[in-house]
Amino acid sequence: MGSTLKDWMKFVYVIFAFCSAFSLGALKGIFVGPIAGLIIIIGNVGVIVGLFPFHVFWTVYTLVKTNRLDVPLKIAILFALPALFAIWLGLSIAGSVLVGVGYGFFTPWVSAFEAFRHDNNKFRHCVVDGTWETIQGSCTVVRDFADICYHSYPAFLNERRESSSTDEVLTLRFVHVPGCIIVGILGLVVEIPLYTAIAIVKSPYMLFKGWHRLVHDLISREGPFLETACIPIAGLTIIMWPLIVIASILMAIFSSFFIGLYGAVIVYQEKSFQKGVAYVIAMVAEFDEYTNDWLYLREGTVLPRPRYRRKGTRSSVRFGGSSHRAGVNDTSVEPRGMLVPSLAPARSVRETMQEVKVVQMALLVLIWEDMMKSCEMWGKELLDASVINPSDLCEWLKAKNSNDGPIIGVGLPCYSLFQNLLYSIESGSVGLMMIDGIEVTALNAPQDRLLDWFFHPVMVLKEQIKVIALEEGEVRYLEKLIIFGGNTERMESWQNGSFKPEDALRAAQIQGMARRKNDIKEMKGRWEAILKHYPFPFPSLFPDRMIGMVRSVSKLPTYRRRFRHVVKALSAYSIEKNGPIRTGSVRSVNSI
């Protein structure tokens, strides 16, 4: 009898907590949502409209100046630019409105339920959490978006203009231009309505199967209902599940634009109008099969799926992961379709794989944070040794991109990575040892394409450093080259006990390593070509991949914002340690 009463009391408590959190969350969404939503909408739309003339000018100027495209291809892209810019304006403004409404209203609502994860002061957290934080987060969203438009996109175009003469020139025959245009239009006409129809027809399955799964977990106390404190959050998930279904439909419609336009790229790559039409037909079947797999409907698809790649590549791409059919590795990368949450049983293999992905994503976040901590730690040591100075930090803070402040923007991250490699070698790690003691190896590395692009070349560079067996003085000499590049005056001013190797070949190898660390141009294509001819390339060639990675990551908005915090922290550390250089220097740094 006592246990039954206790269970009923717990049940009443859960219902009361859920209703309270639901009401408070709704009130917070009503009051905070319009403010946060308007910040995102007005801020993003202002950035889009304000920078649009500059984007048009930068794009056309880059298209005219680059040497990687021949004249027919440039003309074709110029004719396509108005349509592409119109699509950019429409989708970016619509996306800003959806993100503003969704983030502004639902973030404070969800935060009211997350208050139950706290051990004490749950009511206070339920009322306060997600109010000011949501407004700050909306400002961060606008800032990150502005970084993409103002910093990352011009940096990307600048790299395209600076292509070397050894880069492959992309050509286009005029005979393929009509085919590209027709297939691009055909892709939009076919993919958008069919993707929309498939998503709408299958949305009831997703709705009821999702509810069935959540209710099953509620009764059996599995999945999100395992802990009592998580029940209110999972209850909100049940109520909000129709919105998730609607969001999946919108994602299907949104992705169909890019999937349809990609048909023009297929025509250009395969030099065949028939292959482009085959791609348009095959992508409908791919999307149908993808949704069937995730919703546990019939296996495969009844729609035709013709081959749109020539011999040596598969005719289709599995959106959800690797294929179970042909056993041939898929080397092509296509746009994804509708993102549908997994509806498998709670203890299925697929859910286990998703849990592994969650752990790997957490590891990826740790790697990202460790990278910033490492830059800050080594930056403080370099400041203490007077290797870098506050003027270098201010130069990067005022710079438009990393090229204008190379010592901090490129030299400091590369120096930090180099020290990390040396630490990994000294500790006997088979992978990459982080400063927090976490070891990242090929077995536990997150399955992320950006990290894959970075991890393998860095591991090869690490092995080369081991093979070349750098002496202490050579390591110090390489550190100079990494940070200062070709600035001989700054190199000579840093007396760190380095010496230049007397052997000409060894000196050339070390100089080549550092020179390419500080080279502005990425050498990814040349690096891949060298790998085909040499099983173990020369040491001076691999850092091209590392500097390319550093410069590519620096284009990410989150990187620039986080690295800016690191540079500001170093500026404050320098002022606190040495005192202000001039009156108002602290204010000047904080105002940048």
Secondary structure, DSSP 4 states (H G I P E B T S, - for coil): -HHHHHHHHHHHHHHHHHHHHHHHHHHHHHHHHHHHHHHHHHHHHHHHHHHHHHHHHHHHHHHHH-SSB-HHHHHHHHHHHHHHHHHHHHHHHHHHHHHHHHHHHHHHHHHHHHGGGSSS-HHHHHHHTTSHHHHHHHHHHHHHHHHIIIIIHHHHHHHHHT--TTSPPB---GGGHHHHHHHHHHHHHHHHHHHHHHHHHHHHHHHHHHHHHHHHHHHHT-GGGSSGGGHHHHHHHHHHHHHHHHHHHHHHHHHHHHHHHHHHHHHHHHT-HHHHHHHHHHHHHHHHHHHHHHHT-SSS-SS-----S-TTS-S---TTSS-SSS-PPP---------------TT-HHHHHHHHHHHHHHHHHHHHHHHHHHHHHHHHHHHHTTSS-HHHHHHHHH-SSGGGSHIIIIIHHHHHHHHHHHHHHHTT-SSEE-TTS-EE-TTTS---HHHHHHHHHHHHHHHHHHHHT--HHHHHHHHHHHHHTT-HHHHHH--SS----SSHHHHHHHHHHHHHHS-SS--HHHHHHHHHH-SS--TTTTHHHHHHHHHHHTTSHHHHHHHHHHHHHHHHHHHHHH--SSTTHHHHHHT-
